[in-house]
Amino acid sequence: MGRGKIEIAKIENVNSRQVTFSKRRAGLMKKAYELSVLCDAEIAVIVFSSTGKLFEFASSRSLSLSLSLPPYLSPSSLSLPPSPSLSHIYLGAAYNLLLNLFELTYQL
């Protein structure tokens, strides 16, 4: 007997939301690691929490070192509260950094 489906909607209780984020983040990082090992793939995962904290996973050390975001791109370094529009900015910046990283990696 499998688990029941859960409704995908924002969790209103702050404590429950933080616990769920922590557990699912750990699961996401584990799956990224497993995918990199099983398929010999270069994997990079960047996650910003609702409080603006940065979490990352990279399948190789060189990718991990290159993936480190400059301090000015960290949401916690901004004086503005996190919002959906800022999330899009962070994702866009992370996407551009990853593109640059992959271009430089393949040039080597």
OpenMM code with the backbone's topology and positions (N, CA, C; nanometers):
from openmm import Vec3, app, unit

residues = "MET GLY ARG GLY LYS ILE GLU ILE ALA LYS ILE GLU ASN VAL ASN SER ARG GLN VAL THR PHE SER LYS ARG ARG ALA GLY LEU MET LYS LYS ALA TYR GLU LEU SER VAL LEU CYS ASP ALA GLU ILE ALA VAL ILE VAL PHE SER SER THR GLY LYS LEU PHE GLU PHE ALA SER SER ARG SER LEU SER LEU SER LEU SER LEU PRO PRO TYR LEU SER PRO SER SER LEU SER LEU PRO PRO SER PRO SER LEU SER HIS ILE TYR LEU GLY ALA ALA TYR ASN LEU LEU LEU ASN LEU PHE GLU LEU THR TYR GLN LEU".split()
positions = [
    Vec3(0.0842, -0.1178, 0.0000),
    Vec3(0.0000, 0.0000, 0.0000),
    Vec3(0.0889, 0.1243, 0.0000),
    Vec3(0.0708, 0.2096, -0.0975),
    Vec3(0.1538, 0.3281, -0.1099),
    Vec3(0.1029, 0.4433, -0.0257),
    Vec3(0.1772, 0.5479, -0.0283),
    Vec3(0.1367, 0.6678, 0.0446),
    Vec3(0.0282, 0.7408, -0.0326),
    Vec3(-0.0537, 0.8130, 0.0402),
    Vec3(-0.1589, 0.8911, -0.0233),
    Vec3(-0.1024, 1.0174, -0.0855),
    Vec3(-0.1724, 1.0691, -0.1841),
    Vec3(-0.1300, 1.1938, -0.2468),
    Vec3(-0.1562, 1.3096, -0.1524),
    Vec3(-0.0661, 1.4072, -0.1569),
    Vec3(-0.0874, 1.5282, -0.0788),
    Vec3(-0.1184, 1.6428, -0.1746),
    Vec3(-0.1957, 1.7353, -0.1266),
    Vec3(-0.2281, 1.8527, -0.2069),
    Vec3(-0.1058, 1.9438, -0.2097),
    Vec3(-0.0667, 1.9861, -0.3284),
    Vec3(0.0468, 2.0762, -0.3416),
    Vec3(-0.0045, 2.2191, -0.3287),
    Vec3(0.0145, 2.2744, -0.2118),
    Vec3(-0.0258, 2.4116, -0.1823),
    Vec3(0.0656, 2.4627, -0.0716),
    Vec3(0.0739, 2.5929, -0.0590),
    Vec3(0.1587, 2.6519, 0.0440),
    Vec3(0.1136, 2.6050, 0.1820),
    Vec3(0.2099, 2.5656, 0.2642),
    Vec3(0.1816, 2.5248, 0.4015),
    Vec3(0.1734, 2.6516, 0.4851),
    Vec3(0.0592, 2.6753, 0.5461),
    Vec3(0.0365, 2.8001, 0.6185),
    Vec3(0.1108, 2.8060, 0.7519),
    Vec3(0.1201, 2.6944, 0.8227),
    Vec3(0.1892, 2.6913, 0.9515),
    Vec3(0.3398, 2.7058, 0.9280),
    Vec3(0.4004, 2.8101, 0.9845),
    Vec3(0.5413, 2.8411, 0.9596),
    Vec3(0.6329, 2.7279, 1.0048),
    Vec3(0.6087, 2.6727, 1.1234),
    Vec3(0.6945, 2.5644, 1.1728),
    Vec3(0.6851, 2.4413, 1.0838),
    Vec3(0.5643, 2.4047, 1.0456),
    Vec3(0.5454, 2.2892, 0.9568),
    Vec3(0.6130, 2.3135, 0.8224),
    Vec3(0.6035, 2.4375, 0.7724),
    Vec3(0.6655, 2.4717, 0.6444),
    Vec3(0.8168, 2.4574, 0.6511),
    Vec3(0.8778, 2.5037, 0.7617),
    Vec3(1.0227, 2.4937, 0.7757),
    Vec3(1.0685, 2.3489, 0.7870),
    Vec3(0.9938, 2.2679, 0.8612),
    Vec3(1.0280, 2.1260, 0.8750),
    Vec3(1.0165, 2.0564, 0.7395),
    Vec3(0.9080, 2.0840, 0.6678),
    Vec3(0.8882, 2.0238, 0.5359),
    Vec3(0.9983, 2.0663, 0.4403),
    Vec3(1.0347, 2.1945, 0.4424),
    Vec3(1.1423, 2.2435, 0.3558),
    Vec3(1.2716, 2.1698, 0.3862),
    Vec3(1.3048, 2.1574, 0.5126),
    Vec3(1.4288, 2.0912, 0.5519),
    Vec3(1.4322, 1.9459, 0.5045),
    Vec3(1.3236, 1.8739, 0.5255),
    Vec3(1.3183, 1.7330, 0.4849),
    Vec3(1.3224, 1.7182, 0.3331),
    Vec3(1.2451, 1.7998, 0.2639),
    Vec3(1.2413, 1.7886, 0.1181),
    Vec3(1.3714, 1.8366, 0.0543),
    Vec3(1.4358, 1.9345, 0.1154),
    Vec3(1.5656, 1.9803, 0.0647),
    Vec3(1.6670, 1.8677, 0.0753),
    Vec3(1.6677, 1.7992, 0.1891),
    Vec3(1.7595, 1.6868, 0.2073),
    Vec3(1.7311, 1.5777, 0.1042),
    Vec3(1.6033, 1.5505, 0.0793),
    Vec3(1.5665, 1.4508, -0.0207),
    Vec3(1.6081, 1.4916, -0.1610),
    Vec3(1.5933, 1.6202, -0.1924),
    Vec3(1.6326, 1.6711, -0.3232),
    Vec3(1.7831, 1.6573, -0.3437),
    Vec3(1.8608, 1.6927, -0.2417),
    Vec3(2.0063, 1.6821, -0.2516),
    Vec3(2.0492, 1.5356, -0.2663),
    Vec3(1.9818, 1.4463, -0.1947),
    Vec3(2.0131, 1.3033, -0.2043),
    Vec3(1.9839, 1.2524, -0.3449),
    Vec3(1.8693, 1.2908, -0.4006),
    Vec3(1.8342, 1.2484, -0.5363),
    Vec3(1.9331, 1.3041, -0.6387),
    Vec3(1.9773, 1.4277, -0.6205),
    Vec3(2.0753, 1.4867, -0.7116),
    Vec3(2.2062, 1.4089, -0.7061),
    Vec3(2.2492, 1.3724, -0.5850),
    Vec3(2.3714, 1.2933, -0.5690),
    Vec3(2.3567, 1.1572, -0.6370),
    Vec3(2.2444, 1.0908, -0.6123),
    Vec3(2.2215, 0.9586, -0.6713),
    Vec3(2.2211, 0.9659, -0.8238),
    Vec3(2.1581, 1.0682, -0.8795),
    Vec3(2.1551, 1.0850, -1.0246),
    Vec3(2.2956, 1.1060, -1.0797),
    Vec3(2.3768, 1.1850, -1.0096),
    Vec3(2.5129, 1.2096, -1.0568),
    Vec3(2.5963, 1.0821, -1.0548),
    Vec3(2.5773, 0.9975, -0.9535),
    Vec3(2.6534, 0.8725, -0.9438),
    Vec3(2.6038, 0.7710, -1.0465),
    Vec3(2.4730, 0.7498, -1.0521),
    Vec3(2.4167, 0.6479, -1.1408),
    Vec3(2.4408, 0.6780, -1.2883),
    Vec3(2.4306, 0.8042, -1.3259),
    Vec3(2.4372, 0.8415, -1.4676),
    Vec3(2.5667, 0.9119, -1.5050),
    Vec3(2.6596, 0.9241, -1.4111),
    Vec3(2.7862, 0.9944, -1.4342),
    Vec3(2.7593, 1.1323, -1.4951),
    Vec3(2.6659, 1.2039, -1.4334),
    Vec3(2.6241, 1.3350, -1.4832),
    Vec3(2.6758, 1.4450, -1.3918),
    Vec3(2.6998, 1.5606, -1.4502),
    Vec3(2.7356, 1.6787, -1.3726),
    Vec3(2.6053, 1.7434, -1.3272),
    Vec3(2.5845, 1.7491, -1.1972),
    Vec3(2.4597, 1.8004, -1.1411),
    Vec3(2.4903, 1.9198, -1.0520),
    Vec3(2.4095, 2.0240, -1.0644),
    Vec3(2.4191, 2.1394, -0.9750),
    Vec3(2.2779, 2.1776, -0.9316),
    Vec3(2.2600, 2.1952, -0.8008),
    Vec3(2.1310, 2.2340, -0.7453),
    Vec3(2.1522, 2.3571, -0.6588),
    Vec3(2.0728, 2.4600, -0.6822),
    Vec3(2.0772, 2.5818, -0.6014),
    Vec3(1.9379, 2.6032, -0.5445),
    Vec3(1.9284, 2.6187, -0.4121),
    Vec3(1.7992, 2.6374, -0.3462),
    Vec3(1.8086, 2.7578, -0.2532),
    Vec3(1.7136, 2.8496, -0.2646),
    Vec3(1.7002, 2.9598, -0.1703),
    Vec3(1.5784, 2.9321, -0.0841),
    Vec3(1.5955, 2.9350, 0.0478),
    Vec3(1.4817, 2.9147, 0.1378),
    Vec3(1.3960, 3.0412, 0.1412),
    Vec3(1.2809, 3.0316, 0.2064),
    Vec3(1.1930, 3.1484, 0.2163),
    Vec3(1.2547, 3.2584, 0.3021),
    Vec3(1.3529, 3.2219, 0.3847),
    Vec3(1.4226, 3.3220, 0.4658),
    Vec3(1.5433, 3.3794, 0.3930),
    Vec3(1.5702, 3.3305, 0.2709),
    Vec3(1.6802, 3.3834, 0.1920),
    Vec3(1.8105, 3.3088, 0.2080),
    Vec3(1.8104, 3.1962, 0.2788),
    Vec3(1.9337, 3.1202, 0.2973),
    Vec3(1.9614, 3.0362, 0.1727),
    Vec3(2.0888, 3.0301, 0.1342),
    Vec3(2.1307, 2.9584, 0.0147),
    Vec3(2.1764, 2.8174, 0.0509),
    Vec3(2.1293, 2.7182, -0.0261),
    Vec3(2.1750, 2.5801, -0.0142),
    Vec3(2.2163, 2.5359, -0.1535),
    Vec3(2.3244, 2.4595, -0.1629),
    Vec3(2.3692, 2.4164, -0.2943),
    Vec3(2.4262, 2.2761, -0.2895),
    Vec3(2.4228, 2.2109, -0.4035),
    Vec3(2.4865, 2.0810, -0.4223),
    Vec3(2.5508, 2.0829, -0.5594),
    Vec3(2.6716, 2.0309, -0.5687),
    Vec3(2.7383, 2.0145, -0.6974),
    Vec3(2.8048, 1.8778, -0.6986),
    Vec3(2.7979, 1.8099, -0.8123),
    Vec3(2.8465, 1.6728, -0.8196),
    Vec3(2.9983, 1.6628, -0.8276),
    Vec3(3.0670, 1.7703, -0.8586),
    Vec3(3.2135, 1.7652, -0.8621),
    Vec3(3.2705, 1.8850, -0.7874),
    Vec3(3.3920, 1.8685, -0.7385),
    Vec3(3.4555, 1.9748, -0.6606),
    Vec3(3.4767, 2.0996, -0.7459),
    Vec3(3.5206, 2.0828, -0.8692),
    Vec3(3.5439, 2.2001, -0.9542),
    Vec3(3.4135, 2.2732, -0.9825),
    Vec3(3.3067, 2.1970, -1.0015),
    Vec3(3.1757, 2.2582, -1.0227),
    Vec3(3.1308, 2.3306, -0.8969),
    Vec3(3.1567, 2.2709, -0.7813),
    Vec3(3.1174, 2.3307, -0.6539),
    Vec3(3.1904, 2.4623, -0.6302),
    Vec3(3.3207, 2.4658, -0.6581),
    Vec3(3.3977, 2.5880, -0.6375),
    Vec3(3.3517, 2.6981, -0.7317),
    Vec3(3.3204, 2.6624, -0.8544),
    Vec3(3.2760, 2.7616, -0.9517),
    Vec3(3.1344, 2.8082, -0.9251),
    Vec3(3.0577, 2.7232, -0.8560),
    Vec3(2.9169, 2.7519, -0.8330),
    Vec3(2.8941, 2.8525, -0.7215),
    Vec3(2.9912, 2.8727, -0.6349),
    Vec3(2.9733, 2.9630, -0.5216),
    Vec3(2.9329, 3.1007, -0.5719),
    Vec3(2.8197, 3.1460, -0.5241),
    Vec3(2.7676, 3.2748, -0.5689),
    Vec3(2.8394, 3.3890, -0.4988),
    Vec3(2.8637, 3.4972, -0.5701),
    Vec3(2.9215, 3.6140, -0.5043),
    Vec3(2.8286, 3.6636, -0.3941),
    Vec3(2.8838, 3.7246, -0.2891),
    Vec3(2.8014, 3.7688, -0.1760),
    Vec3(2.6881, 3.8631, -0.2154),
    Vec3(2.7079, 3.9440, -0.3180),
    Vec3(2.6040, 4.0396, -0.3536),
    Vec3(2.4820, 3.9720, -0.4164),
    Vec3(2.4920, 3.8450, -0.4559),
    Vec3(2.3766, 3.7741, -0.5097),
    Vec3(2.2987, 3.6991, -0.4031),
    Vec3(2.3502, 3.6961, -0.2809),
    Vec3(2.2821, 3.6250, -0.1732),
    Vec3(2.1619, 3.7056, -0.1259),
    Vec3(2.0456, 3.6421, -0.1130),
    Vec3(1.9271, 3.7164, -0.0691),
    Vec3(1.9442, 3.7770, 0.0690),
    Vec3(2.0206, 3.7120, 0.1574),
    Vec3(2.0358, 3.7629, 0.2932),
    Vec3(2.1186, 3.8912, 0.2971),
    Vec3(2.1960, 3.9178, 0.1920),
    Vec3(2.2773, 4.0388, 0.1910),
    Vec3(2.1976, 4.1608, 0.1450),
    Vec3(2.0770, 4.1384, 0.0956),
    Vec3(1.9937, 4.2493, 0.0511),
    Vec3(1.9108, 4.3028, 0.1665),
    Vec3(1.8816, 4.4308, 0.1640),
    Vec3(1.8004, 4.4892, 0.2703),
    Vec3(1.6510, 4.4696, 0.2444),
    Vec3(1.6157, 4.4262, 0.1243),
    Vec3(1.4755, 4.4049, 0.0906),
    Vec3(1.4302, 4.2672, 0.1373),
    Vec3(1.3043, 4.2527, 0.1781),
    Vec3(1.2545, 4.1200, 0.2152),
    Vec3(1.2394, 4.0333, 0.0904),
    Vec3(1.2550, 3.9000, 0.1048),
    Vec3(1.2375, 3.8132, -0.0114),
    Vec3(1.0954, 3.8248, -0.0667),
    Vec3(1.0848, 3.8252, -0.1969),
    Vec3(0.9546, 3.8320, -0.2626),
    Vec3(0.9626, 3.7500, -0.3903),
    Vec3(0.8480, 3.7179, -0.4507),
    Vec3(0.8520, 3.6398, -0.5747),
    Vec3(0.9356, 3.7053, -0.6836),
    Vec3(0.9323, 3.8383, -0.6923),
    Vec3(1.0098, 3.9038, -0.7971),
    Vec3(1.1594, 3.8890, -0.7720),
    Vec3(1.2021, 3.8946, -0.6457),
    Vec3(1.3433, 3.8740, -0.6149),
    Vec3(1.3837, 3.7295, -0.6417),
    Vec3(1.2943, 3.6355, -0.6166),
    Vec3(1.3241, 3.4950, -0.6445),
    Vec3(1.3562, 3.4764, -0.7918),
    Vec3(1.2809, 3.5437, -0.8783),
    Vec3(1.3078, 3.5330, -1.0210),
    Vec3(1.4443, 3.5922, -1.0553),
    Vec3(1.4824, 3.6980, -0.9871),
    Vec3(1.6137, 3.7584, -1.0098),
    Vec3(1.7230, 3.6604, -0.9702),
    Vec3(1.7083, 3.5971, -0.8532),
    Vec3(1.8086, 3.5007, -0.8073),
    Vec3(1.8184, 3.3826, -0.9021),
    Vec3(1.7035, 3.3325, -0.9457),
    Vec3(1.7046, 3.2187, -1.0373),
    Vec3(1.7694, 3.2570, -1.1695),
    Vec3(1.7403, 3.3762, -1.2173),
    Vec3(1.8021, 3.4226, -1.3412),
    Vec3(1.9524, 3.4365, -1.3270),
    Vec3(1.9967, 3.4912, -1.2146),
    Vec3(2.1402, 3.5058, -1.1904),
    Vec3(2.2066, 3.3693, -1.1781),
    Vec3(2.1424, 3.2774, -1.1075),
    Vec3(2.1975, 3.1427, -1.0922),
    Vec3(2.2041, 3.0723, -1.2276),
    Vec3(2.1006, 3.0883, -1.3081),
    Vec3(2.0981, 3.0270, -1.4409),
    Vec3(2.2128, 3.0806, -1.5265),
    Vec3(2.2329, 3.2118, -1.5249),
    Vec3(2.3424, 3.2714, -1.6020),
    Vec3(2.4779, 3.2230, -1.5529),
    Vec3(2.4943, 3.2116, -1.4214),
    Vec3(2.6200, 3.1598, -1.3671),
    Vec3(2.6439, 3.0158, -1.4114),
    Vec3(2.5404, 2.9346, -1.4100),
    Vec3(2.5549, 2.7955, -1.4537),
    Vec3(2.5904, 2.7871, -1.6018),
    Vec3(2.5274, 2.8694, -1.6844),
    Vec3(2.5613, 2.8700, -1.8266),
    Vec3(2.7075, 2.9068, -1.8471),
    Vec3(2.7532, 3.0105, -1.7778),
    Vec3(2.8931, 3.0513, -1.7882),
    Vec3(2.9858, 2.9407, -1.7412),
    Vec3(2.9486, 2.8761, -1.6314),
    Vec3(3.0294, 2.7674, -1.5772),
    Vec3(3.0422, 2.6531, -1.6768),
    Vec3(2.9318, 2.6106, -1.7360),
    Vec3(2.9364, 2.4999, -1.8303),
    Vec3(3.0148, 2.5366, -1.9558),
    Vec3(3.0019, 2.6603, -2.0023),
    Vec3(3.0792, 2.7043, -2.1182),
    Vec3(3.2284, 2.6987, -2.0878),
    Vec3(3.2682, 2.7482, -1.9712),
    Vec3(3.4093, 2.7462, -1.9329),
    Vec3(3.4593, 2.6041, -1.9108),
    Vec3(3.3758, 2.5186, -1.8529),
    Vec3(3.4154, 2.3801, -1.8283),
    Vec3(3.4427, 2.3073, -1.9594),
    Vec3(3.3568, 2.3265, -2.0582),
    Vec3(3.3748, 2.2568, -2.1853),
    Vec3(3.4880, 2.3161, -2.2684),
    Vec3(3.5306, 2.4386, -2.2390),
    Vec3(3.6446, 2.4973, -2.3084),
    Vec3(3.7757, 2.4367, -2.2606),
    Vec3(3.7754, 2.3835, -2.1377),
    Vec3(3.8968, 2.3218, -2.0837),
    Vec3(3.9192, 2.1949, -2.1534),
] * unit.nanometer
topology = app.Topology()
chain = topology.addChain("A")
for resn in residues:
    res = topology.addResidue(resn, chain)
    for name in ("N", "CA", "C"):
        topology.addAtom(name, app.Element.getBySymbol(name[0]), res)
